[in-house]
Amino acid sequence: MTRSLSVFSFNLLNKRNLLYSVFSCKRCLASDTREQKFYITTPIFYVNAAPHIGHLHTAVLADVLSRWKRLQGVDVLFTTGTDEHGLKIQQAATKSSIQPQQYCDQISSKFKEVFSLAGISYNDYIRTTENRHKNEVITFWNTLRDNGYIYKDSYKGWYSVSDEEFVVESDVQDGTDNNGTPCKISRLSGHPVVWTQEENYLFRLSEFKLELTEWLDQKVIQPQGFETEMREWIENLKDISVSRPSQRLTWGIPVPDDPSQTIYVWLDALVNYYTSAKSYDLKFWPPDVHVVGKDILKFHAVYWPAFLLAANLPLPRRILCHSHWLVEERKMSKSLGNVIDPCNKMEKYSCDGFRYFLMKCAVPHADLNYLESTVLDVVNADIVNNLGNLLSRCSGKVLNPRQVIPVMSDEACQAKMTAEEREIFQSIFSLLDEVSPHYESGNIYKALQLIIHHVSWANKMFHDHEPWELIKVPSESEHLQCVQHMVYETLRVCTILLQPVIPSMAVKILNRINVPSEERTLCNCNIHINDSVRPLGQDVGVLLKRIKK
């Protein structure tokens, strides 16, 4: 079926501009873009506890970005997985009276289950207990050592078991542990620290101040507000310990040629990105985007690029950092007992409904307090009352007995629709240009605000023209067709743009309004389809029932 490229005959200038943008977009997909590669990662999630909505938020954000790129025709590698070594895992397994590997298998499977329920479209799920990863870590260690960046020395300082890292003196302060007992704590994490002195292998982090500064100058950290603290870290770089005595830490990868030491869990974990890329012959390297929470930004913006520099490997192009979900203004943690179960929430609000909430309400630059009432309001307002209601109203058999998407007459549109309505409708075909920068930057909430604004407008326009009255008057048939056509085209364009966030619901909507699978890419957002009457697809029923408290 052919598709017309005109929007309205009464606006020739805009028609010409639209023709140019459509052909430019198609040309891009047919040549350059199809050859592009895009590598996006989540952090690998630590298996010391079951997943919560903070983990899901990170995974959904990366999934949205990867789906957006695929809609552009880009070849995407999207990786996620679990971090399974370290002292906390060793302790958790002992507490559960099972072997560490069995413990890791149990928790990692829970992450996989959550990601499956949430429709996370990863290409590679990596576990640090896999042989492919262990082998890569050993090779990476040997490279750092052979290049002269690893040496053995006595190391002493404040050590946080919870964070599995040494904490510099300036970041240690007086505090209390979970039992209220006075102790020294990390200023950054709030976790207790203990004074430790031991012989370790150290990495010459202090040698990379200039290179790391130049890398940050390229504005690789987004939002840029997170960059200041990383620059402060780089100003005071010291060599870091990258091993632990194996008598204290047995659950990890032994240092090559020195079984008395175990490789530091963060060096082990960060190499996962290279391990996954190696599985694809490194054709995606370097990573285009690391999606991380702000609590682990230092490891990705200071340690990781320094390790890569020492190994003579290209650095990541961007780090997208996001803030935290809080419960009663406190960060979620197993010890506080305030963890929100993502499976429970997806069951209540649907997978796509909860995905939408996470992306609509979370802002990368600030923490947000989780409130059940907010989830309820957002899903009911935007998905049920707005998107679902618009679809059901315009496709119901009472107002659309023929079950078709009608052609719109330019003459009727001029006569029956206001200038403002015509202008707003026309703007739907340039919505992609407005939305795209927000998807690209990871500010998904801004993209959703723009998209839902158009859906709301279509609902209001539909209501204002009272189609239930128009259908009673034969002479108003073209007027009714204008209203219906505008609604269907608004739904089509908005749903194409919503695919990365609500993939399952988007499929249902696009199936219902009979959009062929090959016409669901971003280029099709610029095209006004007004060539012939088209039948509606199979009725999908209620998109999502109103959710009650």
N, C-alpha and C positions, 0 to 999 in steps of 0.2 A: 504494500500500500504506500503510495507516495504521500509526502507531507508538504503542505504549502509553507513558505517561509515568510509570508506577510503577517503583520499584526493587524493593521487597519489600512484600508485604502486611502483614508482621509489624512494620513500622516506619512507622506512619501519620504520625507527626510529620515524619519525614524526607521522606515522600512529599509532604506538603503543601508543605514548603519547596522541594522539587525542582520541583513544579508551578509555584510562584511564580517560581523562577529561570528556568525554561524559557520561560514566557510573557513574562517581562520581557525576556529575551534576544531573543525573536522580535519583540516590539514594537519593540525598539531597532533591529533590522535593518530592519524594515518602514518606519520613519519617519526618525528623526534620523540614524542612522549612514549610511544610504544616501546622504544628502546631504552627508556629510563629504568633505573633500578632504585628502589627505596627500601632501606633497612631500618626498621623500628623495633625497639625492645621495651619490655617492662623490666624492672629489676627481677631477679629470681627471688622468690619469696621464702623467707626463713621458716623452717618447719618446726619451730619450737612450740607452735600453737596452731589451732585450726584457723582458717581464713575468716576475716571479718569484712565489713563493707569498705574499709579503707583499702584493702587489697583489691576488692572488686572494682572500686573506683579507678585505681591505677590501670587495671586490665581493660576496663571499658573505654577509658580515655585513649589508650593505645589502639584498641580495636577500632574505635571511631576514626582515628587518623589513618589507620591502614585501609579501612573500607573506603574512605574518601579518596585515597590515592588510587585504589583499584578502579573506582568510578571514572578516574581520569585515564584509565588504560595503562597505568604504570605497573611494572613487575615488582611486587612487594614481597619482602621477607619480614615476617612478624614473628618474633620469638618471645617466649616466656618460660617459666619453669620454677624449680625449687632449689634453694640453697640448703644443703643437707649435712654439712660438716660443722665442727666447732664444739666448744665446751658446753654451751647451753643444750645442744642436742644430746650430747653425752649424758648430761645431768638429767634431762627430761626422760630419756630412755631408761636410765637407772631407776628413776622414781616410778616409772610405769612397769618396772620389772621385766622388761623385754630388751632384746638386742637393738642397738642403734639402727641397723639397717631395717629391721622390722618396723621400728618406730617411724622412720623416714618414709617407708612404703605407705604406712597408714595415713600420715598427714598429707603427703604429696598427692595421694589419691583423692583426698578431700578438696584440694585445690583444683584438681582436674574436674571433679564433679561440679564444683561451683562454676568454673569456666565453661563447661559444657551447657549447663542450665542457662548461663548468661549469653550464650551464642558468641563466645570469644573465638575469632577466626584466626588463631595462630597457625603458623606453618611448622614451627618446631617447639616442642616442649622439652626443655633440657633439665636434667637432674645432675647435680655435681657428684653424685655417686656412680654415674655412668663411666665405663672404661674410656670412652672417647674423650670425655672431659678430663679425667685423671691424667691420661697420656698427654693431653695438650698443656695442662698445668705444669707437668714435669718439663716439657720442652720449653715452655715459656720461662720457667725458673732458670733453666740452664742458659737460656739466651741472656737473661739479665745478669747472671753470674759471669758468663763469658765476656760480656760487654763491660765488666768491671763495676757494676752498680750494686752488687750484694757483697757484704763482708760480715765477718763474725766478730762480736764484741760483747762485753758485759753491758747489760741494759738495766736501768733502774728507774722507777717512777710509779705514779699512781695508775692502777689498772682497774678498769670496770669490767667485771665478769659479764654483766648484762649486755654491754655494748661490744664486748670482746675486743677492746682496744685500750692502749695506754692513753692517758689524759694528761696534757701539759699542766704544769703547776698553776698557770694563770687561769685555767678553767676548772680548778678545784676549789670548793667552798664548803663551809660547815652546813650540815643538814641533818636529816633523820632518815632511817630506813623504813620499810613498810610496817615495822613493829613500833615505830616511834622512838627508836634508840638513836641517840646522837651519833653521827659519823660524818666522814668526809664524803661529798657527793660530786658528781660531774655537773658543772654549771649548765652544760648544753642539754644533757638528757635527764638530769635529776637522779640518776642511778648511783648507788654507793660505789666507792672506789677503795681499793686497799693498796698499801705500799708494797711493791714487789721489786725484787732484784734477782736477775737471772741472766744466763748467757744465751743470747739469741743471734740470729742473723738479722742484719739491718740493711735497709735499702737507702741509697743516697738521694733521698728526696730533696735535700737542701740544694742540690746542684741544678734544679730545674725552675728556679724562680723566674728567670727571664723568659724562658719558653712558655711557661704557664701564663705569665702576664700577657704576652703577645697573643696567645690563644684566646684569653678572655677578652682582649681588645676587639676581637672579631664578633662580639655580642653573641656568643654561643649559648649563654644561659638566658632562658626565658621563664617567667618574667624577669626583667633586668633588675628588679628590686632585690632579688636573691644574690646578685653578683657582688655586692659590697662585702658581705661576710666572707665570701671566697677570696676576695682580694686581701682581706685582713689575714686570712690563713696563709696565703702565699707570701705575705710580707715577713712572716715569722717562721718560715719553713725550717724544720729540723728533720734529720734522718729518722725513719720509723722502723720499728721492729716488724719483721715479716715472717717470724717463726715463733713457735712456742715449744718448751721442753715436752717431749713425748711422754715423760712420766706424769705430766699434768694433763696433757691433751693427747689422748690416743686416737680419738675419732676424727681423722683427717688424712691428708695426703702426706706421707713422709717426705722430708727434704731429700733430694737425690744425693746418694753417697753419704748420708748422715742420718741414720734412723733415730738418733737421739733427739731429733727436732721434727716438728710437724709444721707444715706450711700454714701461715696465717690465713684464717678463714676468708678475709676480705680479698686478699690476693687470689686465693683459690676461686672465690665467687665471681670476681670481676672478669676473669678470663672466660667465663661462660659465653660472653658476646662473641669472642673470637672463635671459640669452639663451634658455636652454631654456624657462624659464617664459613668456617672451614668445611663444614658439612656440605656447603653449596659452592665449593671451590673458590671461596673468597670473592666471587663476582659481585657481591653486595657490599664489600668492605670499602670505606669505613662506615660505621653506623650513621644514618641521617638524623635519627632522633633517639635519644635515651629518655624514656618517660620515668620519672622518679619522684618520690615524696621528698619533702624538704629535709626530713631527718637524715637522709642518706646522701644529700647533695655533695657533701665534702668528699665522700669516697669516689664519686663520679666526676667531680669537677677539679679535684686536686690529685688524689692518689692515682686514679685510673689513667688520666692523660700522661702523668709522669711515668707510669709503668710502660705505656705505649711508646713514649719518647725514648725510654731506655732500650726498648726492643726494636727501635727504628721502624715503627708502624704508624700509618696515618691516624690522625685523631678524629674523634666523633665531630660531626658538623654542628650538632645542637643538643642541648639538654633542656627538656621541658620539665620544669619542676612544679609540683602542685602542693597545696597546703593540706591540712588535716581535717578530718571529720571529728568533732568533739561530741561527747555526751555529757550533758550538764556542765559544759565549759571545760571538760577535762578530756585529754586524749584517751582513746580506747586502749585498754590493756587487760590482759587476762587476770593480772593481780588485783585490779580494781573491780573486776566483775561487771564491766560496763560495755562489753563487746556486743555489737549488733550482728546477728546471724543473717548473712545475705540470702541463704536459701529460703528462710522463713519470709523474708521481705519479697522475694521474687514470686513466691507462691501466692502471697496476698495481693500484690500489685501487678502481677504478670512480669515476665522477664523484661519485655520492652518498656513497660510502664516504669519499672524501677531504674532501668538504664536511663530513660528520659529524665527522671528526677535527678539522678546523680549528675548528669551533664547540664541540666537546666539550672540547678541551684548551686553547684560547686563553682567557685571562682579560684583560679590558680594562685592568686596573690594573698589570700586571707583564709584563715580557718573558719569553719562553719559549724554551728551547733546543730546536731541532728535532732529533729523534732518529728514525731510521727504525724502530727497534724499538718506539717508542711508537705510531707509526701502525699498525704491524702488530698490536700487542696490542689497541688500541682497536677497530679495524675487525673483527678476528676475534672479540673478546669481545662487543661490543655488537650489531654487525650480523649477523655470521654465526652465532655460537653462541647468541645471545639472541633477537633478533628473527626471523631467518630460521629458526632451529631451531624456535621456537614455532609458526610458521606451518606448517612442513612436518610437524611431529609431529601437530598437531591435525587437519590436513586430509588426511593420508595415507589411502589406501583400506583399509588394514588396520584402523585404529581408527575410520574413518568410511566404511564401505562404501557408505552411502546418499548420501554427498557432500552433506550438509545441515548447516545451523546449527540445532540443535534448540532447542525451547522448554524453559525451566527451570521445574520444579515448585517452588513455594514450600515445599510439605510436604517434598519430598525434600531441598531445600536446607537446611531446618531440621534434618532428621534426619541427613544425611550430611556436611554441612560444619561445621567448627568455628565457634565464635562469632567467632574472630579472622579466619578466612577470609571469613566473611560481611561482617564489618566492613571489611576491606581491599577486597573487591570493591565494596561500596557506595561506598567513597571514590573509586573511579575516576570516578564521575559528578560529582564536585566537583574533579577534578584540574585542570580548566580554570582554576578560581579560584586555584589554587596556582601554576600555570605562567605565567599571563598577566602578572603583574608582572615576571617575569624576561625574558620576550620584550620587553615594552614598554621595559624599561630597557637592553636590549642585552646582558644577562648570560645569553646563550643557554646557556652551560655549566650554569647552575643549573637551567634548564628541562629540559635533557636528562637531568640526574641524576635529577630527579623522575620523568620519563617512563620511563626505562630501569629505575628501581627497580620500577615496577609490572609491566613486562615480565618482569623477573627473578622477581618474586613469582609471576606466572602460570606460568612455567616450573617453579618449585619446587612449586607446588600441583599442577600436572599430574603431575609425577613422583611426589609423595607419595601420590596416589590410585591410582597404578598402573593406568591405563586399559587396558593390555594384558591385565590380569587381569580387570577388570570386564567386558570385552566377551565373556568366556567364560561369564559367568553371566547368564542371561536376567533373573533377579530384580533384578539390579543395573543394569538399563538406564536407569532414571531417575537413578541415581547418576552413571553415565557421562555422561548428557545434561547434568547440572549442571556437571560438570567441563568438558565441551566448551563449553557455553554461556558459562561464565565466561571461558574462554580467548578465545573469539571476540569477546566484548564488550570485553575488555581490549585485544585487538589493534585493534579498531575505534576505540576512543577514543584510544588511544596513537598510532595511525597518523595519525588526523586531526590531532593535535597535532604530529606529526613532519613533516607536509607541507612546511612552510617550509624545513626543513633537508635532507630527502632526498626531493625532489619526485617523481623518477622511480620510486624504490622504493615510495614511498607509493601511487602509482597502481597498481602491480602488486598490492600487498597488498590495497588496498581493492577492486580488481576481483575478486580471488580470493575475498574474503569477501562479495562481492556488495552493496557499498554504492553506491547510486545517486549519480550525480555531484552531484545537488542536495542530497544529505544528507551532504556532506563539509565543511560550514562549522562554525565553532566552536560555534554554538548546538546542534548535534547531539551534542556531547560530554556535555551534561547529561541526555540522554534515554536511558533503558534500553529497548532494543528487545527485547521478549519477547512478541510478539503471535501469531506463527505460525512454523511451520517454514519455513526459507528455504533454497533450494538454494545451494550454493557456486557461484562463478563459474568461469571457465576456469582450469585449472591453469597457473600461471606458472612452474613448475619451481623450481629452486634460486634463491633470492633473490640470493645471492652466495656463490660457492665460497670455502672457507677459503683464505686467502692464505698462501703459504709464503715463507720467507726467500729 
